[in-house]
Every structure is written in structure tokens, then in C-alpha cells.
Amino acid sequence: MARKARLVGLVLAGTMALWIGAQVVGDEMGWDTRFAFLFDFAALAAFVWALVVTYQIWRVRRG
């Protein structure tokens, strides 16, 4: 359970860093808007995954 929690923390931190980095680089390089949406949806998928795993951890601890 602690391993899953650490993994969730790493995924959240990594996703946030990569997402912000992609936004900055995309803005500086003049990338098309569709690439920004691609990174947005990838980050959203990672956040949903982290939420699901966090919920699973919470359910195990409650039981």
C-alpha cells in the first residue's frame, strides 16, 4: 500500500512538471493548439489514474 502511495505521488509530481514544461515550451516554440490539448488530455488521464488508485488505497485502509 505504501508503494502504491509513493507511485501516486511520483505520478502526480511528474505529470505536473511535464505538463507545465510542455505548456512553456509549446508557447515559446509556437506549437499548434492541438499539441497543447494533447498534453492537457495526457495530464488529465494521469490525474484520473492517480485519483482511482488513491481511492483504492483509501478503501483498503478503511476496511
Backbone as a printed PyTorch tensor [residue, N CA C, xyz], in Angstrom:
tensor([[[  0.8250,  -1.1890,   0.0000],
         [  0.0000,   0.0000,   0.0000],
         [  0.8730,   1.2590,   0.0000]],

        [[  1.9300,   1.2500,   0.7750],
         [  2.8270,   2.4050,   0.8110],
         [  3.5140,   2.5910,  -0.5390]],

        [[  3.7850,   1.4750,  -1.1930],
         [  4.4130,   1.5460,  -2.5140],
         [  3.4950,   2.1990,  -3.5300]],

        [[  2.2140,   1.8410,  -3.4630],
         [  1.2320,   2.4630,  -4.3520],
         [  1.1110,   3.9560,  -4.0740]],

        [[  1.1230,   4.3220,  -2.8030],
         [  1.0080,   5.7330,  -2.4350],
         [  2.2050,   6.5320,  -2.9480]],

        [[  3.4040,   5.9530,  -2.8340],
         [  4.5930,   6.6330,  -3.3690],
         [  4.4940,   6.7740,  -4.8850]],

        [[  4.0070,   5.7400,  -5.5510],
         [  3.8500,   5.7890,  -7.0000],
         [  2.8630,   6.8810,  -7.4110]],

        [[  1.7730,   6.9880,  -6.6770],
         [  0.7910,   8.0450,  -6.9620],
         [  1.4320,   9.4160,  -6.7910]],

        [[  2.1930,   9.5950,  -5.7390],
         [  2.8730,  10.8650,  -5.5060],
         [  3.8500,  11.2110,  -6.6180]],

        [[  4.6100,  10.2190,  -7.0640],
         [  5.5520,  10.4500,  -8.1520],
         [  4.8350,  10.7710,  -9.4620]],

        [[  3.7470,  10.0640,  -9.7250],
         [  2.9900,  10.3170, -10.9540],
         [  2.4010,  11.7230, -10.9270]],

        [[  1.8420,  12.1240,  -9.7970],
         [  1.2700,  13.4720,  -9.6980],
         [  2.3350,  14.5510,  -9.8870]],

        [[  3.4520,  14.3920,  -9.2000],
         [  4.5190,  15.3970,  -9.3100],
         [  5.1180,  15.4200, -10.7120]],

        [[  5.3620,  14.2510, -11.2680],
         [  5.9300,  14.1700, -12.6030],
         [  4.9990,  14.7050, -13.6690]],

        [[  3.7240,  14.3730, -13.5410],
         [  2.7410,  14.8570, -14.5050],
         [  2.6510,  16.3710, -14.4670]],

        [[  2.6240,  16.9170, -13.2790],
         [  2.5250,  18.3710, -13.1470],
         [  3.7520,  19.0470, -13.7580]],

        [[  4.9390,  18.5220, -13.4720],
         [  6.1640,  19.1170, -14.0060],
         [  6.2060,  19.0180, -15.5300]],

        [[  5.8740,  17.8440, -16.0620],
         [  5.8900,  17.6730, -17.5150],
         [  4.8280,  18.5210, -18.1960]],

        [[  3.6690,  18.6190, -17.5780],
         [  2.5870,  19.3990, -18.1750],
         [  2.9490,  20.8860, -18.2320]],

        [[  3.4580,  21.3970, -17.1270],
         [  3.8660,  22.8070, -17.1060],
         [  5.0100,  23.0370, -18.0890]],

        [[  5.9720,  22.1210, -18.1160],
         [  7.0810,  22.2390, -19.0580],
         [  6.6190,  22.2230, -20.5020]],

        [[  5.6790,  21.3530, -20.8220],
         [  5.1590,  21.2820, -22.1880],
         [  4.4160,  22.5620, -22.5580]],

        [[  3.7070,  23.1380, -21.6130],
         [  2.9980,  24.3870, -21.8870],
         [  3.9710,  25.5230, -22.1640]],

        [[  5.0250,  25.5930, -21.3800],
         [  6.0120,  26.6620, -21.5600],
         [  6.7600,  26.4840, -22.8760]],

        [[  7.2240,  25.2640, -23.1300],
         [  7.9700,  25.0030, -24.3630],
         [  7.0810,  25.2030, -25.5830]],

        [[  5.8530,  24.7310, -25.5010],
         [  4.9280,  24.9040, -26.6150],
         [  4.6450,  26.3620, -26.9130]],

        [[  4.5330,  27.1600, -25.8790],
         [  4.2950,  28.5930, -26.0600],
         [  5.5100,  29.2780, -26.6860]],

        [[  6.6920,  28.9130, -26.2000],
         [  7.9230,  29.5170, -26.7070],
         [  8.1970,  29.1280, -28.1650]],

        [[  7.8750,  27.8950, -28.5160],
         [  8.1780,  27.4090, -29.8630],
         [  7.0230,  27.6140, -30.8390]],

        [[  5.9040,  28.1050, -30.3400],
         [  4.7740,  28.3850, -31.2070],
         [  4.0640,  27.1470, -31.7260]],

        [[  4.0070,  26.1100, -30.8820],
         [  3.3260,  24.8840, -31.2900],
         [  1.8530,  25.1500, -31.5410]],

        [[  1.2590,  24.3170, -32.3780],
         [ -0.1670,  24.4060, -32.6830],
         [ -0.9910,  24.0920, -31.4310]],

        [[ -2.1920,  24.6110, -31.3840],
         [ -3.0640,  24.4300, -30.2230],
         [ -3.3900,  22.9600, -29.9730]],

        [[ -3.4620,  22.1650, -31.0260],
         [ -3.8060,  20.7500, -30.8370],
         [ -2.7620,  20.0140, -30.0100]],

        [[ -1.4920,  20.4480, -30.0670],
         [ -0.4710,  19.8260, -29.2350],
         [ -0.6720,  20.1860, -27.7670]],

        [[ -1.1150,  21.3930, -27.5190],
         [ -1.4200,  21.7770, -26.1370],
         [ -2.5530,  20.9200, -25.5880]],

        [[ -3.5810,  20.6890, -26.4130],
         [ -4.6800,  19.8300, -25.9730],
         [ -4.2250,  18.3880, -25.7790]],

        [[ -3.2900,  17.9310, -26.5950],
         [ -2.7480,  16.5860, -26.4340],
         [ -2.0860,  16.4330, -25.0710]],

        [[ -1.2640,  17.4060, -24.6970],
         [ -0.6170,  17.3600, -23.3840],
         [ -1.6410,  17.5190, -22.2590]],

        [[ -2.6590,  18.3440, -22.4790],
         [ -3.7100,  18.5130, -21.4760],
         [ -4.4440,  17.1960, -21.2230]],

        [[ -4.7980,  16.5040, -22.2870],
         [ -5.5260,  15.2390, -22.1330],
         [ -4.6500,  14.1440, -21.5290]],

        [[ -3.3760,  14.1290, -21.8690],
         [ -2.4600,  13.1600, -21.2620],
         [ -2.3350,  13.4210, -19.7570]],

        [[ -2.2220,  14.6890, -19.3810],
         [ -2.1420,  15.0300, -17.9560],
         [ -3.4440,  14.6780, -17.2520]],

        [[ -4.5640,  14.9390, -17.9020],
         [ -5.8620,  14.6030, -17.3170],
         [ -5.9800,  13.1000, -17.0860]],

        [[ -5.5130,  12.3060, -18.0370],
         [ -5.5500,  10.8470, -17.8800],
         [ -4.6920,  10.4080, -16.6940]],

        [[ -3.5290,  11.0100, -16.5290],
         [ -2.6680,  10.6590, -15.3980],
         [ -3.3120,  11.0610, -14.0690]],

        [[ -3.9700,  12.2180, -14.0510],
         [ -4.6450,  12.6540, -12.8260],
         [ -5.8290,  11.7490, -12.4830]],

        [[ -6.5620,  11.3050, -13.4760],
         [ -7.6820,  10.3870, -13.2310],
         [ -7.1490,   9.0610, -12.7050]],

        [[ -6.0620,   8.5640, -13.3030],
         [ -5.4590,   7.3280, -12.8230],
         [ -5.0470,   7.4730, -11.3570]],

        [[ -4.3950,   8.5760, -11.0230],
         [ -3.9570,   8.8040,  -9.6460],
         [ -5.1470,   8.8840,  -8.6940]],

        [[ -6.2360,   9.4960,  -9.1380],
         [ -7.4320,   9.5780,  -8.3070],
         [ -8.0170,   8.1870,  -8.0560]],

        [[ -8.0560,   7.3570,  -9.0730],
         [ -8.5870,   5.9950,  -8.9250],
         [ -7.7200,   5.1870,  -7.9720]],

        [[ -6.4210,   5.2540,  -8.1200],
         [ -5.5230,   4.4970,  -7.2420],
         [ -5.6030,   5.0320,  -5.8150]],

        [[ -5.7050,   6.3390,  -5.6490],
         [ -5.8590,   6.9150,  -4.3090],
         [ -7.1520,   6.4310,  -3.6600]],

        [[ -8.2120,   6.3520,  -4.4390],
         [ -9.4760,   5.8390,  -3.9220],
         [ -9.3310,   4.3700,  -3.4990]],

        [[ -8.6040,   3.5840,  -4.2870],
         [ -8.3770,   2.1810,  -3.9280],
         [ -7.5960,   2.0720,  -2.6220]],

        [[ -6.5910,   2.9010,  -2.4610],
         [ -5.8060,   2.8990,  -1.2230],
         [ -6.7000,   3.2760,  -0.0460]],

        [[ -7.5280,   4.2860,  -0.2340],
         [ -8.4330,   4.7150,   0.8240],
         [ -9.3900,   3.5950,   1.2150]],

        [[ -9.9120,   2.8640,   0.2270],
         [-10.8450,   1.7740,   0.5090],
         [-10.1620,   0.6380,   1.2930]],

        [[ -8.9190,   0.3320,   0.9390],
         [ -8.1800,  -0.7320,   1.6330],
         [ -7.9230,  -0.3110,   3.0820]],

        [[ -7.5380,   0.9310,   3.2950],
         [ -7.2700,   1.4090,   4.6570],
         [ -8.5280,   1.4330,   5.5120]],

        [[ -9.6570,   1.7130,   4.8920],
         [-10.9190,   1.7460,   5.6350],
         [-11.3720,   0.3710,   6.0710]],

        [[-11.0180,  -0.6270,   5.2680],
         [-11.5160,  -1.9790,   5.5110],
         [-10.7640,  -2.7740,   6.5320]]])
